[in-house]
Amino acid sequence: MKINVLVVDDVAQNLTAIEALLARPDITVLKADSGTAALELLLTHEVALALIDVQMPGMDGFELANLIRGSDRTRNTPLIFLTAASREQQTSFRGYEAGAVDFLYKPIDRQVLLSKVNVFVELYTQRKQLASQLEALQQSLHINEMFAAVLGHDLRNPLSAITSGAGLLRRLSDDAKVQSIAQRMEASAQRMARMVDQLLDVARIRSNGLALRLQQTDYAELCRGIVDELVSASPDRQVQLEVRDDVRGRADVDRLSQVISNLVGNALQHGEPGHPVQLCVDGGRPERITIIVQNQGVIPESHMPHLFEPFRAGVDGLSREGLGLGLYIVKQFVDAHGGKVTARSDARTGTVFELALPR
């Protein structure tokens, strides 16, 4: 990688001398005999460092530095002033105000110059390497997200075929063994379908493709439907639904359904047997609707800070099934609504998830 160092001095011999001092295969010295010439070079070249003579006719070094600092393209270019003036404090202060990182006084010491230039060249090289690594990482993440989206989309058809086939098996045979196998097939296909949906949701979230379709929604009716569906799948568990005041507001019904279904489903799965899950929908405040999901399970305190991070399956100690995306998606959907989700857990009250959603 070729690295450019700009040298600005109105004396040709000084330019030649500095070029000779800095000569090495990976450095290109750009020479300018005036501030105007320096600005023209900066329009077409990126430089790791600029060495600027303070005393030049026309545009002096301080004026040039102010112009360099005023451009978005060159604002972060390190500047070292070269001056034959005495080491007056006022001159130094003016130089630092103009954006200088250092001063070198003429006659310039060869070793000092090389040492300072080498530092800034190394910093420039490291910055370029980091930028390149970051770009490669971003491209890799984008490819992974695209892959997950395509994979999730293409898995829908075979999963649908498996689910339909399992249902047909159950209808065509009364054999207990066939019925058991068909039920396991259906349950596995449904679990895989949920994983696919989560992958697609995460791909949309990461690519800023999550668009809400807001409509007037009755939160109570929505929650009753979700509770009936979940209880029918787990008849040995109970959910107690409480509705307070007016719970109508604008929301994306599909996204909100996923949020509530995920939280209540988790509460049923991880709660203490024999203790019903509490689901409260409170519309007592005019500006927001609050949803509280509570069970008697306890989440270890060390896991609480990581609840809403993606791919935490098995890490949170709660479940080794799924991809660990459920609570991450919950938070993203709630955030998209302009709301807030919080969680607390202790032995006395159990685990409580609280959603505050703008009406």
Backbone torsions as a table, in degrees:
resi	resn	phi	psi	omega
1	MET	NA	123.3	177.1
2	LYS	-79.6	135.2	-178.2
3	ILE	-118.4	129.0	-178.5
4	ASN	-94.3	134.7	171.6
5	VAL	-122.2	123.6	-178.6
6	LEU	-92.6	131.0	175.5
7	VAL	-120.6	126.2	-177.2
8	VAL	-121.2	117.4	179.7
9	ASP	-159.5	138.6	-178.0
10	ASP	-81.6	-4.7	179.1
11	VAL	-102.4	118.0	-175.0
12	ALA	-61.4	-37.4	-179.2
13	GLN	-63.1	-36.9	178.5
14	ASN	-64.7	-40.5	178.7
15	LEU	-62.0	-44.7	-178.8
16	THR	-65.0	-40.2	-178.5
17	ALA	-65.4	-43.9	-179.7
18	ILE	-68.2	-37.4	177.0
19	GLU	-60.1	-40.7	179.4
20	ALA	-67.1	-39.1	179.7
21	LEU	-64.2	-37.9	-175.0
22	LEU	-90.1	1.6	-174.2
23	ALA	-60.5	119.4	172.1
24	ARG	-162.8	157.3	-169.7
25	PRO	-58.6	-32.5	-173.5
26	ASP	-93.8	2.8	-178.8
27	ILE	-117.0	131.3	171.7
28	THR	-110.3	122.5	179.6
29	VAL	-91.2	118.1	175.4
30	LEU	-94.6	123.3	-175.0
31	LYS	-108.0	135.2	176.3
32	ALA	-136.0	134.2	-178.2
33	ASP	-96.9	7.4	178.2
34	SER	-159.5	166.2	177.2
35	GLY	-63.9	-37.9	179.5
36	THR	-63.4	-44.5	178.9
37	ALA	-63.7	-36.1	178.7
38	ALA	-64.2	-42.8	179.6
39	LEU	-63.9	-37.1	177.8
40	GLU	-64.5	-39.5	177.9
41	LEU	-66.4	-38.2	-178.5
42	LEU	-69.8	-19.5	177.0
43	LEU	-69.3	-27.1	-173.7
44	THR	-118.6	-7.5	-177.6
45	HIS	-130.1	142.6	171.1
46	GLU	-95.8	131.6	-176.1
47	VAL	-119.7	147.3	178.2
48	ALA	-82.0	-24.5	-175.1
49	LEU	-162.8	146.8	174.7
50	ALA	-122.4	124.9	174.0
51	LEU	-101.4	116.5	-169.8
52	ILE	-122.9	125.1	174.2
53	ASP	-71.8	134.8	-177.3
54	VAL	-73.1	-46.4	-171.7
55	GLN	-97.2	98.8	176.4
56	MET	-132.5	146.5	177.5
57	PRO	-67.0	152.6	-179.2
58	GLY	77.0	-107.3	179.2
59	MET	-90.4	115.1	-179.9
60	ASP	-81.7	177.6	-175.2
61	GLY	-63.2	-36.1	-179.9
62	PHE	-66.4	-42.1	179.1
63	GLU	-64.9	-41.1	177.6
64	LEU	-62.7	-43.0	179.9
65	ALA	-61.4	-40.8	178.5
66	ASN	-61.8	-39.5	178.4
67	LEU	-68.2	-39.0	178.1
68	ILE	-63.6	-44.4	179.4
69	ARG	-67.5	-22.5	-178.1
70	GLY	-83.3	-5.4	-179.5
71	SER	-103.4	133.9	178.6
72	ASP	-59.9	-34.8	-176.9
73	ARG	-66.8	-36.5	-173.0
74	THR	-115.3	7.7	-173.2
75	ARG	-57.2	-35.0	-175.2
76	ASN	-98.2	11.5	178.1
77	THR	-70.7	124.4	177.6
78	PRO	-65.3	139.0	-179.1
79	LEU	-122.1	131.2	172.1
80	ILE	-120.4	124.8	-179.7
81	PHE	-87.3	140.5	174.1
82	LEU	-110.6	125.4	-176.3
83	THR	-142.8	143.8	175.3
84	ALA	-97.6	1.1	-178.3
85	ALA	-73.8	165.6	177.3
86	SER	-68.2	164.0	-176.1
87	ARG	-80.2	62.5	-179.4
88	GLU	-82.3	137.2	-177.5
89	GLN	-61.1	-38.7	-178.2
90	GLN	-61.1	-41.2	179.1
91	THR	-63.2	-42.6	180.0
92	SER	-62.3	-45.6	-179.8
93	PHE	-61.2	-42.5	180.0
94	ARG	-62.9	-38.3	179.3
95	GLY	-65.7	-42.9	179.4
96	TYR	-66.8	-35.6	176.0
97	GLU	-64.3	-30.1	179.4
98	ALA	-80.5	-7.0	175.6
99	GLY	110.8	11.7	-179.8
100	ALA	-70.8	145.4	172.7
101	VAL	-97.4	-16.3	-179.4
102	ASP	-166.9	168.2	175.1
103	PHE	-123.7	144.0	167.9
104	LEU	-125.7	131.9	-176.7
105	TYR	-101.4	135.0	178.1
106	LYS	-78.8	146.0	-3.9
107	PRO	-67.7	138.7	-172.3
108	ILE	-79.8	131.1	175.9
109	ASP	-75.2	125.3	-174.2
110	ARG	-58.8	-48.4	-176.1
111	GLN	-66.4	-38.7	178.6
112	VAL	-63.7	-45.2	179.5
113	LEU	-60.0	-48.7	-178.1
114	LEU	-63.0	-39.6	-179.7
115	SER	-62.3	-46.1	-178.7
116	LYS	-68.1	-41.6	179.1
117	VAL	-63.4	-42.6	-180.0
118	ASN	-60.3	-37.6	179.0
119	VAL	-62.3	-47.4	-176.7
120	PHE	-72.7	-32.2	175.5
121	VAL	-65.1	-41.8	178.8
122	GLU	-64.8	-42.7	177.5
123	LEU	-62.0	-41.7	178.5
124	TYR	-62.6	-43.6	179.9
125	THR	-62.3	-44.5	179.3
126	GLN	-63.7	-40.4	179.8
127	ARG	-63.7	-40.5	178.2
128	LYS	-65.7	-40.5	179.2
129	GLN	-64.4	-42.4	178.2
130	LEU	-63.9	-41.0	178.7
131	ALA	-63.3	-40.0	178.9
132	SER	-65.9	-42.0	178.2
133	GLN	-64.7	-40.0	179.0
134	LEU	-64.5	-42.3	178.3
135	GLU	-62.9	-42.4	178.6
136	ALA	-63.7	-39.4	178.9
137	LEU	-65.6	-42.6	178.8
138	GLN	-63.4	-40.2	177.3
139	GLN	-64.7	-39.9	178.9
140	SER	-64.4	-42.9	178.5
141	LEU	-63.3	-40.8	179.5
142	HIS	-63.1	-42.6	178.6
143	ILE	-63.2	-43.1	179.5
144	ASN	-61.8	-41.3	179.9
145	GLU	-67.9	-39.7	176.0
146	MET	-63.7	-40.9	178.5
147	PHE	-61.6	-45.1	179.8
148	ALA	-62.1	-40.4	-179.5
149	ALA	-65.8	-45.5	-179.9
150	VAL	-65.4	-44.3	179.5
151	LEU	-61.1	-45.9	179.6
152	GLY	-60.6	-42.3	180.0
153	HIS	-64.3	-44.3	-176.1
154	ASP	-73.5	-19.9	178.7
155	LEU	-80.3	-15.9	-175.7
156	ARG	-61.7	-44.7	-176.2
157	ASN	-64.2	-50.7	178.0
158	PRO	-63.3	-34.0	177.4
159	LEU	-65.1	-40.0	177.4
160	SER	-62.7	-39.4	178.7
161	ALA	-65.8	-40.0	178.7
162	ILE	-64.6	-43.8	179.7
163	THR	-63.0	-44.3	179.5
164	SER	-64.6	-41.4	179.3
165	GLY	-63.9	-40.4	178.5
166	ALA	-65.5	-40.1	177.0
167	GLY	-63.9	-38.8	178.4
168	LEU	-65.2	-40.8	177.1
169	LEU	-58.2	-43.7	-178.9
170	ARG	-64.6	-34.5	-178.7
171	ARG	-77.6	-29.6	-174.3
172	LEU	-89.4	-15.7	-175.3
173	SER	-131.2	139.3	174.9
174	ASP	-98.7	0.0	-179.2
175	ASP	-64.6	129.0	-175.3
176	ALA	-61.5	-38.8	-179.3
177	LYS	-66.8	-42.4	177.4
178	VAL	-62.9	-42.7	178.9
179	GLN	-59.7	-43.2	-179.2
180	SER	-64.5	-43.8	179.9
181	ILE	-64.2	-43.3	-179.7
182	ALA	-62.3	-40.0	179.2
183	GLN	-64.9	-40.8	177.8
184	ARG	-65.2	-38.4	176.8
185	MET	-61.7	-45.6	179.7
186	GLU	-62.6	-45.1	-178.7
187	ALA	-63.3	-42.9	179.7
188	SER	-65.9	-41.3	179.1
189	ALA	-64.7	-39.1	178.9
190	GLN	-67.1	-39.1	178.0
191	ARG	-64.8	-42.0	177.5
192	MET	-63.8	-38.2	178.7
193	ALA	-62.7	-38.8	177.5
194	ARG	-64.7	-39.4	177.2
195	MET	-63.1	-42.2	178.8
196	VAL	-61.2	-44.3	178.9
197	ASP	-60.5	-40.4	179.0
198	GLN	-64.8	-41.7	177.7
199	LEU	-60.3	-42.7	179.8
200	LEU	-66.2	-39.6	178.1
201	ASP	-62.5	-44.1	-179.7
202	VAL	-64.7	-39.7	178.5
203	ALA	-61.6	-41.0	178.2
204	ARG	-66.3	-42.2	-179.0
205	ILE	-62.6	-47.2	-176.4
206	ARG	-68.0	-27.5	-178.7
207	SER	-98.1	14.5	-179.9
208	ASN	57.8	30.4	-179.4
209	GLY	-100.6	12.9	-178.2
210	LEU	-85.3	106.6	-179.7
211	ALA	-113.6	127.1	-179.7
212	LEU	-86.5	143.9	173.6
213	ARG	-114.6	91.2	-174.8
214	LEU	-78.5	139.6	176.0
215	GLN	-153.0	159.9	179.5
216	GLN	-62.9	127.3	-171.0
217	THR	-132.2	136.6	172.1
218	ASP	-93.8	104.4	-176.6
219	TYR	-60.8	-35.7	-178.7
220	ALA	-64.4	-46.6	179.2
221	GLU	-62.9	-41.4	179.0
222	LEU	-60.9	-46.4	-178.1
223	CYS	-67.5	-37.0	178.7
224	ARG	-61.8	-42.1	179.3
225	GLY	-63.0	-42.1	-179.7
226	ILE	-67.1	-42.7	179.7
227	VAL	-62.1	-45.5	179.3
228	ASP	-58.9	-42.2	-178.8
229	GLU	-65.8	-44.9	-177.2
230	LEU	-70.9	-38.7	-179.3
231	VAL	-69.0	-36.0	178.6
232	SER	-64.6	-30.5	177.7
233	ALA	-80.0	-22.3	177.9
234	SER	-132.4	74.8	-173.6
235	PRO	-63.8	-16.6	179.7
236	ASP	-84.4	-3.7	179.9
237	ARG	-114.6	156.7	-176.7
238	GLN	-126.2	147.9	173.2
239	VAL	-127.6	124.5	177.6
240	GLN	-99.7	115.0	-177.6
241	LEU	-99.9	128.7	176.5
242	GLU	-124.7	130.1	-180.0
243	VAL	-119.2	129.9	-179.2
244	ARG	-121.7	126.9	173.9
245	ASP	62.0	-161.0	-175.7
246	ASP	-80.8	117.7	-176.9
247	VAL	-117.1	41.0	175.2
248	ARG	-103.2	136.5	179.3
249	GLY	-165.3	174.7	-179.6
250	ARG	-89.2	132.0	-180.0
251	ALA	-159.9	163.5	170.3
252	ASP	-84.5	108.8	-171.9
253	VAL	-60.0	-43.8	-178.2
254	ASP	-63.6	-46.4	-178.8
255	ARG	-67.5	-43.1	179.7
256	LEU	-64.1	-37.3	176.8
257	SER	-61.3	-42.0	178.2
258	GLN	-61.9	-41.4	-179.1
259	VAL	-61.5	-52.9	-176.2
260	ILE	-67.4	-41.5	179.5
261	SER	-61.7	-40.5	180.0
262	ASN	-64.9	-46.8	-177.2
263	LEU	-67.3	-44.6	-179.8
264	VAL	-68.9	-40.0	177.7
265	GLY	-60.6	-43.1	176.3
266	ASN	-62.8	-41.5	-179.7
267	ALA	-63.0	-39.4	177.5
268	LEU	-66.3	-40.9	-175.3
269	GLN	-71.4	-38.3	-171.5
270	HIS	-107.0	-0.2	180.0
271	GLY	-77.6	166.9	178.2
272	GLU	-72.3	131.8	176.9
273	PRO	-58.7	141.7	179.9
274	GLY	89.6	-11.1	178.7
275	HIS	-110.5	120.3	-179.1
276	PRO	-68.6	152.7	173.5
277	VAL	-80.5	135.9	178.9
278	GLN	-99.3	125.2	175.6
279	LEU	-123.2	114.3	-178.3
280	CYS	-118.1	129.9	175.9
281	VAL	-116.3	115.3	-171.6
282	ASP	-117.6	118.7	177.1
283	GLY	-110.4	28.8	-175.8
284	GLY	-69.5	-17.8	179.6
285	ARG	-104.4	139.0	-175.6
286	PRO	-68.1	-25.1	-172.9
287	GLU	-95.7	-13.5	-176.2
288	ARG	-152.7	163.7	174.2
289	ILE	-118.3	133.1	-178.6
290	THR	-110.0	133.6	176.9
291	ILE	-120.8	127.5	-179.3
292	ILE	-122.1	127.3	176.2
293	VAL	-118.0	124.5	-174.4
294	GLN	-136.1	137.7	171.1
295	ASN	-137.4	179.8	-176.7
296	GLN	-96.9	9.4	174.0
297	GLY	-76.1	159.2	-179.8
298	VAL	-125.2	129.1	176.0
299	ILE	-94.2	130.0	178.0
300	PRO	-54.5	139.8	-175.8
301	GLU	-57.9	-35.6	-177.8
302	SER	-67.1	-18.2	-178.1
303	HIS	-93.8	-13.2	-175.2
304	MET	-59.9	-41.3	-178.5
305	PRO	-65.5	-14.8	-173.9
306	HIS	-109.5	8.1	-173.3
307	LEU	-56.9	-40.3	-172.0
308	PHE	-98.6	13.9	176.4
309	GLU	-86.3	147.8	-177.9
310	PRO	-74.4	156.2	175.3
311	PHE	55.7	49.9	178.4
312	ARG	-103.7	12.4	-179.6
313	ALA	-58.4	133.3	-179.5
314	GLY	81.8	-32.7	-179.8
315	VAL	-73.9	-35.8	-177.5
316	ASP	-79.6	-3.7	175.8
317	GLY	73.2	7.1	-176.8
318	LEU	-96.2	-42.5	-176.2
319	SER	-156.2	144.4	176.4
320	ARG	-106.2	10.7	176.8
321	GLU	-96.2	153.1	176.7
322	GLY	81.7	-170.8	-173.9
323	LEU	-104.0	-3.9	-177.2
324	GLY	74.2	31.2	-177.9
325	LEU	-109.5	-9.4	-171.8
326	GLY	-57.4	-53.9	-177.1
327	LEU	-72.1	-29.9	174.3
328	TYR	-61.3	-45.2	-180.0
329	ILE	-66.7	-39.0	176.3
330	VAL	-54.1	-50.8	-177.6
331	LYS	-63.4	-41.5	-179.4
332	GLN	-63.8	-40.9	179.9
333	PHE	-68.4	-40.5	178.1
334	VAL	-65.4	-43.7	177.7
335	ASP	-60.2	-39.4	-179.8
336	ALA	-63.2	-29.6	176.9
337	HIS	-80.0	-4.9	-176.0
338	GLY	81.6	18.6	-178.3
339	GLY	-103.2	-167.3	-177.5
340	LYS	-144.0	138.3	175.6
341	VAL	-121.4	134.0	178.5
342	THR	-131.7	160.7	-179.9
343	ALA	-140.9	145.7	173.0
344	ARG	-145.0	153.1	-175.9
345	SER	-155.1	129.6	173.6
346	ASP	-156.8	168.9	-174.5
347	ALA	-66.4	-25.8	-175.8
348	ARG	-79.6	-47.1	-175.9
349	THR	-102.3	-8.8	-175.1
350	GLY	80.7	-150.4	-179.2
351	THR	-109.0	131.4	-176.7
352	VAL	-128.1	123.7	169.2
353	PHE	-107.8	130.4	-178.2
354	GLU	-124.8	127.0	177.2
355	LEU	-108.5	132.9	172.3
356	ALA	-118.6	111.2	-174.8
357	LEU	-118.1	130.9	178.4
358	PRO	-61.5	136.9	-175.0
359	ARG	-65.3	NA	NA
